[in-house]
Amino acid sequence: MAGWIIPLIVLLLSVPVGYLIAWLCKEELVPGRKWFRIIMGASVIIGIWFYLVNLLYITLTMVFILVCVTISLLKSFDKKWKKYRL
Protein backbone atom coordinates (compact mmCIF):
# COMPACT_ATOMS: atom_id res chain seq x y z
CA MET A 1 0.00 0.00 0.00
CA ALA A 2 2.77 2.45 0.85
CA GLY A 3 4.39 1.84 -2.54
CA TRP A 4 1.46 3.57 -4.28
CA ILE A 5 1.69 6.88 -2.40
CA ILE A 6 4.39 8.48 -4.56
CA PRO A 7 2.83 7.42 -7.91
CA LEU A 8 -0.54 8.69 -6.69
CA ILE A 9 0.98 12.06 -5.74
CA VAL A 10 2.69 12.28 -9.14
CA LEU A 11 -0.60 11.47 -10.91
CA LEU A 12 -2.38 14.13 -8.88
CA LEU A 13 0.29 16.62 -9.95
CA SER A 14 -0.69 15.98 -13.57
CA VAL A 15 -3.79 18.15 -13.06
CA PRO A 16 -1.91 21.40 -12.31
CA VAL A 17 0.66 20.54 -14.98
CA GLY A 18 -2.17 20.16 -17.51
CA TYR A 19 -3.56 23.57 -16.54
CA LEU A 20 -0.09 25.11 -16.74
CA ILE A 21 0.51 23.70 -20.21
CA ALA A 22 -2.92 24.88 -21.38
CA TRP A 23 -2.28 28.35 -19.94
CA LEU A 24 1.17 28.66 -21.51
CA CYS A 25 -0.09 27.56 -24.95
CA LYS A 26 -3.44 29.35 -25.15
CA GLU A 27 -3.09 30.27 -28.82
CA GLU A 28 -2.33 26.69 -29.82
CA LEU A 29 -5.29 25.01 -28.11
CA VAL A 30 -7.82 25.29 -30.94
CA PRO A 31 -5.53 24.26 -33.84
CA GLY A 32 -4.12 21.42 -31.73
CA ARG A 33 -7.41 19.65 -30.96
CA LYS A 34 -6.74 16.98 -33.58
CA TRP A 35 -3.32 16.29 -32.07
CA PHE A 36 -4.71 16.21 -28.55
CA ARG A 37 -7.11 13.46 -29.60
CA ILE A 38 -4.32 11.52 -31.32
CA ILE A 39 -2.09 11.78 -28.24
CA MET A 40 -4.97 10.70 -26.01
CA GLY A 41 -5.68 7.63 -28.13
CA ALA A 42 -2.01 6.71 -28.35
CA SER A 43 -1.49 7.06 -24.61
CA VAL A 44 -4.51 4.85 -23.89
CA ILE A 45 -3.35 2.13 -26.29
CA ILE A 46 0.27 2.28 -25.13
CA GLY A 47 -0.82 2.38 -21.48
CA ILE A 48 -3.00 -0.71 -21.87
CA TRP A 49 -0.23 -2.52 -23.71
CA PHE A 50 2.38 -1.84 -21.05
CA TYR A 51 -0.10 -2.72 -18.30
CA LEU A 52 -0.59 -6.12 -19.93
CA VAL A 53 3.19 -6.53 -20.27
CA ASN A 54 3.42 -5.62 -16.54
CA LEU A 55 5.53 -2.46 -16.87
CA LEU A 56 3.54 -0.25 -14.54
CA TYR A 57 5.89 2.73 -14.55
CA ILE A 58 5.28 3.26 -18.28
CA THR A 59 1.54 2.78 -17.70
CA LEU A 60 1.60 5.51 -15.05
CA THR A 61 3.51 7.77 -17.43
CA MET A 62 0.83 7.26 -20.08
CA VAL A 63 -1.90 8.07 -17.52
CA PHE A 64 -0.01 11.27 -16.62
CA ILE A 65 0.12 12.24 -20.30
CA LEU A 66 -3.55 11.34 -20.74
CA VAL A 67 -4.63 13.59 -17.85
CA CYS A 68 -2.51 16.52 -19.06
CA VAL A 69 -3.78 16.27 -22.63
CA THR A 70 -7.39 15.81 -21.51
CA ILE A 71 -7.23 19.04 -19.52
CA SER A 72 -5.74 20.86 -22.51
CA LEU A 73 -8.46 19.49 -24.78
CA LEU A 74 -11.21 20.51 -22.38
CA LYS A 75 -9.74 23.98 -22.00
CA SER A 76 -9.65 24.39 -25.79
CA PHE A 77 -13.47 24.56 -25.71
CA ASP A 78 -13.55 27.19 -22.93
CA LYS A 79 -14.27 30.60 -24.48
CA LYS A 80 -12.76 32.55 -21.56
CA TRP A 81 -9.55 30.52 -21.52
CA LYS A 82 -8.41 30.35 -25.13
CA LYS A 83 -7.04 32.88 -27.53
CA TYR A 84 -7.31 32.07 -31.18
CA ARG A 85 -5.47 34.06 -33.79
CA LEU A 86 -5.10 33.23 -37.45
Secondary structure as GFF3:
##gff-version 3
##sequence-region A 1 86
A	DSSP	three_ten_helix	2	4	.	.	.	ID=ss1
A	DSSP	alpha_helix	5	12	.	.	.	ID=ss2
A	DSSP	alpha_helix	14	24	.	.	.	ID=ss3
A	DSSP	three_ten_helix	26	28	.	.	.	ID=ss4
A	DSSP	alpha_helix	33	52	.	.	.	ID=ss5
A	DSSP	alpha_helix	56	75	.	.	.	ID=ss6
###
